[in-house]
């Protein structure tokens, strides 16, 4: 297996700053690593160094792609002779909320999906919820307004802010029913080929349940506890583009080593 990291735009022979320690640690384990210019992909320029060997399994660790860009990225890898660990279909399955939601609907806050540019106000008003958590299929709003709306009008405003600050609504709009969670109770778990890994001594039963329902080679599962103490799934994500969060570098690197 070979791991691809984006290079530092100012120092192409070095990994981009957020991935420096991880890249170095992986190399120390003897796992082959290549760097490539992330920004050059939009110009069709993909020249990983060292080169990908023919038939080599390739894992990516880096910045997020939208679905179309990830499909193009896997095409680039194949043209170089590599085999992407995570297909475009598997990436979308864990990266977009609407794709994993049906399998985990009983484990996560109730969610309604709206098509882009539809009548948001009417559809959200029909829900008649006390509060609404607004995001697109991938991310929530990072503006000072936040992501929680108390009225349909506020929800529509947040949708506009997501599009304004992110430049697009990726996939569509997700309207999630607000549940009250214990502060700082959220933890991230990783699943590799059906086996769950934890930053704490035990893997919660809810994560084990997800592993039985979601079939993808490498993904993250975020879990939080409600004020009543019930564990709930907050988010799934493709493992390649998921931050380590509370994971120590050593523990996370050991997970990556299991993939190969």
One Martini backbone bead per residue (centre of mass of N, CA, C, O) as a GRO file, in nm:
protein
  260
    1UNK     BB    1   0.098   0.035   0.019
    2UNK     BB    2   0.004   0.376  -0.057
    3UNK     BB    3   0.046   0.717   0.051
    4UNK     BB    4  -0.129   1.019  -0.006
    5UNK     BB    5  -0.003   1.357  -0.008
    6UNK     BB    6  -0.010   1.677   0.021
    7UNK     BB    7   0.171   1.936  -0.063
    8UNK     BB    8   0.361   2.202  -0.022
    9UNK     BB    9   0.330   2.481  -0.214
   10UNK     BB   10   0.630   2.595  -0.122
   11UNK     BB   11   0.722   2.270  -0.062
   12UNK     BB   12   0.696   2.000  -0.267
   13UNK     BB   13   0.888   1.798  -0.079
   14UNK     BB   14   0.655   1.855   0.127
   15UNK     BB   15   0.419   1.828   0.335
   16UNK     BB   16   0.154   1.946   0.441
   17UNK     BB   17   0.137   2.072   0.749
   18UNK     BB   18  -0.104   1.891   0.879
   19UNK     BB   19   0.078   1.612   0.765
   20UNK     BB   20   0.371   1.584   0.866
   21UNK     BB   21   0.372   1.387   1.111
   22UNK     BB   22   0.224   1.156   0.969
   23UNK     BB   23   0.416   1.110   0.731
   24UNK     BB   24   0.670   1.048   0.894
   25UNK     BB   25   0.556   0.809   1.058
   26UNK     BB   26   0.492   0.628   0.817
   27UNK     BB   27   0.782   0.606   0.708
   28UNK     BB   28   0.898   0.473   0.973
   29UNK     BB   29   0.719   0.203   0.900
   30UNK     BB   30   0.765   0.158   0.571
   31UNK     BB   31   0.556   0.327   0.422
   32UNK     BB   32   0.471   0.438   0.134
   33UNK     BB   33   0.520   0.775  -0.004
   34UNK     BB   34   0.335   1.044  -0.162
   35UNK     BB   35   0.341   1.348  -0.348
   36UNK     BB   36   0.107   1.621  -0.427
   37UNK     BB   37  -0.066   1.868  -0.615
   38UNK     BB   38  -0.371   1.966  -0.538
   39UNK     BB   39  -0.420   2.231  -0.719
   40UNK     BB   40  -0.344   2.076  -1.000
   41UNK     BB   41  -0.595   1.897  -1.057
   42UNK     BB   42  -0.775   2.116  -1.208
   43UNK     BB   43  -0.546   2.079  -1.460
   44UNK     BB   44  -0.463   1.764  -1.482
   45UNK     BB   45  -0.225   1.752  -1.255
   46UNK     BB   46  -0.060   1.430  -1.186
   47UNK     BB   47   0.257   1.400  -0.986
   48UNK     BB   48   0.367   1.167  -0.809
   49UNK     BB   49   0.614   1.165  -0.535
   50UNK     BB   50   0.671   0.903  -0.585
   51UNK     BB   51   0.572   0.675  -0.783
   52UNK     BB   52   0.333   0.464  -0.883
   53UNK     BB   53   0.281   0.140  -0.870
   54UNK     BB   54   0.185  -0.124  -1.028
   55UNK     BB   55  -0.093  -0.241  -0.839
   56UNK     BB   56  -0.115  -0.031  -0.618
   57UNK     BB   57  -0.231   0.053  -0.324
   58UNK     BB   58  -0.435   0.353  -0.248
   59UNK     BB   59  -0.405   0.606  -0.001
   60UNK     BB   60  -0.570   0.887   0.126
   61UNK     BB   61  -0.438   1.204   0.283
   62UNK     BB   62  -0.661   1.492   0.314
   63UNK     BB   63  -0.839   1.687   0.146
   64UNK     BB   64  -1.130   1.763   0.037
   65UNK     BB   65  -1.380   1.639  -0.183
   66UNK     BB   66  -1.584   1.631  -0.414
   67UNK     BB   67  -1.734   1.397  -0.594
   68UNK     BB   68  -1.620   1.467  -0.871
   69UNK     BB   69  -1.322   1.507  -0.786
   70UNK     BB   70  -1.282   1.218  -0.675
   71UNK     BB   71  -1.328   1.069  -0.936
   72UNK     BB   72  -1.088   1.202  -1.082
   73UNK     BB   73  -0.873   1.107  -0.882
   74UNK     BB   74  -0.908   0.800  -0.931
   75UNK     BB   75  -0.839   0.819  -1.230
   76UNK     BB   76  -0.549   0.912  -1.192
   77UNK     BB   77  -0.450   0.666  -1.034
   78UNK     BB   78  -0.510   0.455  -1.255
   79UNK     BB   79  -0.324   0.585  -1.477
   80UNK     BB   80  -0.068   0.514  -1.279
   81UNK     BB   81  -0.158   0.201  -1.166
   82UNK     BB   82  -0.350   0.230  -0.941
   83UNK     BB   83  -0.552   0.140  -0.639
   84UNK     BB   84  -0.816   0.248  -0.490
   85UNK     BB   85  -0.940   0.193  -0.187
   86UNK     BB   86  -1.150   0.428  -0.246
   87UNK     BB   87  -1.418   0.471  -0.398
   88UNK     BB   88  -1.648   0.688  -0.510
   89UNK     BB   89  -1.887   0.538  -0.379
   90UNK     BB   90  -1.765   0.514  -0.091
   91UNK     BB   91  -1.718   0.811  -0.044
   92UNK     BB   92  -2.016   0.904  -0.071
   93UNK     BB   93  -2.144   0.717   0.149
   94UNK     BB   94  -1.977   0.884   0.389
   95UNK     BB   95  -1.980   1.199   0.299
   96UNK     BB   96  -2.293   1.180   0.254
   97UNK     BB   97  -2.567   1.195   0.446
   98UNK     BB   98  -2.789   1.075   0.245
   99UNK     BB   99  -2.634   0.788   0.213
  100UNK     BB  100  -2.628   0.691   0.535
  101UNK     BB  101  -2.900   0.747   0.681
  102UNK     BB  102  -3.091   0.500   0.632
  103UNK     BB  103  -2.900   0.296   0.797
  104UNK     BB  104  -2.908   0.525   1.068
  105UNK     BB  105  -3.183   0.661   1.161
  106UNK     BB  106  -3.202   0.536   1.466
  107UNK     BB  107  -2.900   0.682   1.552
  108UNK     BB  108  -3.006   0.967   1.449
  109UNK     BB  109  -3.110   1.251   1.368
  110UNK     BB  110  -3.361   1.376   1.223
  111UNK     BB  111  -3.394   1.394   0.854
  112UNK     BB  112  -3.412   1.637   0.588
  113UNK     BB  113  -3.414   1.658   0.229
  114UNK     BB  114  -3.309   1.920   0.003
  115UNK     BB  115  -3.321   2.070  -0.277
  116UNK     BB  116  -3.179   2.277  -0.467
  117UNK     BB  117  -3.375   2.564  -0.499
  118UNK     BB  118  -3.600   2.524  -0.329
  119UNK     BB  119  -3.868   2.561  -0.102
  120UNK     BB  120  -3.754   2.608   0.198
  121UNK     BB  121  -3.967   2.749   0.373
  122UNK     BB  122  -4.201   2.553   0.331
  123UNK     BB  123  -4.063   2.284   0.415
  124UNK     BB  124  -3.973   2.373   0.701
  125UNK     BB  125  -4.249   2.464   0.810
  126UNK     BB  126  -4.382   2.171   0.794
  127UNK     BB  127  -4.225   2.046   1.043
  128UNK     BB  128  -4.259   2.189   1.327
  129UNK     BB  129  -4.009   2.254   1.486
  130UNK     BB  130  -3.819   2.397   1.737
  131UNK     BB  131  -3.552   2.309   1.572
  132UNK     BB  132  -3.263   2.366   1.338
  133UNK     BB  133  -3.020   2.182   1.160
  134UNK     BB  134  -2.786   2.323   0.926
  135UNK     BB  135  -2.686   2.169   0.611
  136UNK     BB  136  -2.535   2.004   0.403
  137UNK     BB  137  -2.404   1.695   0.305
  138UNK     BB  138  -2.130   1.787   0.485
  139UNK     BB  139  -2.165   2.091   0.603
  140UNK     BB  140  -2.169   2.350   0.809
  141UNK     BB  141  -2.190   2.653   0.964
  142UNK     BB  142  -1.913   2.899   1.038
  143UNK     BB  143  -2.059   3.125   1.104
  144UNK     BB  144  -2.179   3.321   1.363
  145UNK     BB  145  -2.473   3.201   1.334
  146UNK     BB  146  -2.454   2.915   1.267
  147UNK     BB  147  -2.679   2.604   1.257
  148UNK     BB  148  -2.910   2.710   1.445
  149UNK     BB  149  -3.265   2.720   1.419
  150UNK     BB  150  -3.585   2.861   1.539
  151UNK     BB  151  -3.664   2.926   1.240
  152UNK     BB  152  -3.728   2.911   0.909
  153UNK     BB  153  -3.594   3.184   0.842
  154UNK     BB  154  -3.320   3.117   0.968
  155UNK     BB  155  -3.263   2.871   0.794
  156UNK     BB  156  -3.249   3.018   0.522
  157UNK     BB  157  -3.013   3.200   0.600
  158UNK     BB  158  -2.806   2.972   0.646
  159UNK     BB  159  -2.805   2.864   0.362
  160UNK     BB  160  -2.689   3.125   0.240
  161UNK     BB  161  -2.422   3.121   0.404
  162UNK     BB  162  -2.307   2.860   0.298
  163UNK     BB  163  -2.294   2.951   0.003
  164UNK     BB  164  -2.123   3.206   0.047
  165UNK     BB  165  -1.866   3.074   0.210
  166UNK     BB  166  -1.835   2.800   0.020
  167UNK     BB  167  -1.973   2.845  -0.287
  168UNK     BB  168  -2.172   2.599  -0.201
  169UNK     BB  169  -2.404   2.333  -0.237
  170UNK     BB  170  -2.353   2.014  -0.130
  171UNK     BB  171  -2.602   1.835  -0.299
  172UNK     BB  172  -2.768   1.965  -0.039
  173UNK     BB  173  -3.014   1.990   0.212
  174UNK     BB  174  -2.993   1.964   0.570
  175UNK     BB  175  -3.251   1.882   0.812
  176UNK     BB  176  -3.212   1.880   1.162
  177UNK     BB  177  -3.300   1.762   1.454
  178UNK     BB  178  -3.274   1.882   1.764
  179UNK     BB  179  -3.038   1.776   2.003
  180UNK     BB  180  -2.925   1.723   2.333
  181UNK     BB  181  -2.589   1.760   2.429
  182UNK     BB  182  -2.314   1.691   2.578
  183UNK     BB  183  -2.053   1.850   2.655
  184UNK     BB  184  -1.774   1.708   2.518
  185UNK     BB  185  -1.888   1.403   2.407
  186UNK     BB  186  -1.741   1.387   2.147
  187UNK     BB  187  -1.640   1.109   1.931
  188UNK     BB  188  -1.391   0.945   1.735
  189UNK     BB  189  -1.416   0.686   1.496
  190UNK     BB  190  -1.274   0.396   1.331
  191UNK     BB  191  -1.310   0.215   1.014
  192UNK     BB  192  -1.159  -0.105   0.909
  193UNK     BB  193  -1.282  -0.344   0.738
  194UNK     BB  194  -1.516  -0.369   0.986
  195UNK     BB  195  -1.322  -0.240   1.205
  196UNK     BB  196  -1.320  -0.095   1.514
  197UNK     BB  197  -1.179   0.214   1.646
  198UNK     BB  198  -1.040   0.357   1.955
  199UNK     BB  199  -0.951   0.624   2.189
  200UNK     BB  200  -1.067   0.416   2.380
  201UNK     BB  201  -1.094   0.113   2.531
  202UNK     BB  202  -1.387   0.122   2.396
  203UNK     BB  203  -1.644   0.013   2.182
  204UNK     BB  204  -1.931   0.112   2.107
  205UNK     BB  205  -2.225  -0.031   2.016
  206UNK     BB  206  -2.306   0.179   1.797
  207UNK     BB  207  -2.053   0.129   1.621
  208UNK     BB  208  -2.094  -0.170   1.570
  209UNK     BB  209  -2.360  -0.127   1.420
  210UNK     BB  210  -2.243   0.035   1.184
  211UNK     BB  211  -2.052  -0.193   1.073
  212UNK     BB  212  -2.313  -0.364   0.978
  213UNK     BB  213  -2.425  -0.121   0.767
  214UNK     BB  214  -2.136  -0.020   0.667
  215UNK     BB  215  -1.972  -0.050   0.342
  216UNK     BB  216  -1.637   0.040   0.398
  217UNK     BB  217  -1.293   0.067   0.428
  218UNK     BB  218  -1.283   0.396   0.537
  219UNK     BB  219  -1.414   0.539   0.840
  220UNK     BB  220  -1.602   0.769   1.028
  221UNK     BB  221  -1.734   0.807   1.379
  222UNK     BB  222  -1.961   1.021   1.541
  223UNK     BB  223  -2.009   1.053   1.901
  224UNK     BB  224  -2.282   1.132   2.127
  225UNK     BB  225  -2.435   1.259   2.424
  226UNK     BB  226  -2.704   1.299   2.576
  227UNK     BB  227  -2.846   1.430   2.858
  228UNK     BB  228  -2.953   1.121   2.912
  229UNK     BB  229  -2.703   0.923   2.787
  230UNK     BB  230  -2.740   0.886   2.484
  231UNK     BB  231  -2.621   0.743   2.203
  232UNK     BB  232  -2.512   0.925   1.901
  233UNK     BB  233  -2.506   0.995   1.569
  234UNK     BB  234  -2.352   1.264   1.399
  235UNK     BB  235  -2.123   1.130   1.201
  236UNK     BB  236  -1.994   1.063   0.884
  237UNK     BB  237  -1.675   0.967   0.721
  238UNK     BB  238  -1.414   0.979   0.536
  239UNK     BB  239  -1.104   0.876   0.641
  240UNK     BB  240  -0.914   1.042   0.448
  241UNK     BB  241  -1.072   1.337   0.551
  242UNK     BB  242  -1.024   1.284   0.855
  243UNK     BB  243  -0.964   1.387   1.148
  244UNK     BB  244  -0.818   1.292   1.452
  245UNK     BB  245  -0.850   1.471   1.691
  246UNK     BB  246  -0.801   1.283   1.990
  247UNK     BB  247  -0.586   1.139   1.854
  248UNK     BB  248  -0.308   0.992   1.855
  249UNK     BB  249  -0.062   0.941   1.644
  250UNK     BB  250   0.012   0.646   1.711
  251UNK     BB  251  -0.277   0.526   1.703
  252UNK     BB  252  -0.343   0.611   1.411
  253UNK     BB  253  -0.105   0.479   1.261
  254UNK     BB  254  -0.189   0.188   1.338
  255UNK     BB  255  -0.437   0.191   1.157
  256UNK     BB  256  -0.304   0.239   0.883
  257UNK     BB  257  -0.133  -0.024   0.900
  258UNK     BB  258  -0.387  -0.219   0.875
  259UNK     BB  259  -0.461  -0.167   0.578
  260UNK     BB  260  -0.194  -0.300   0.447
   0.00000   0.00000   0.00000
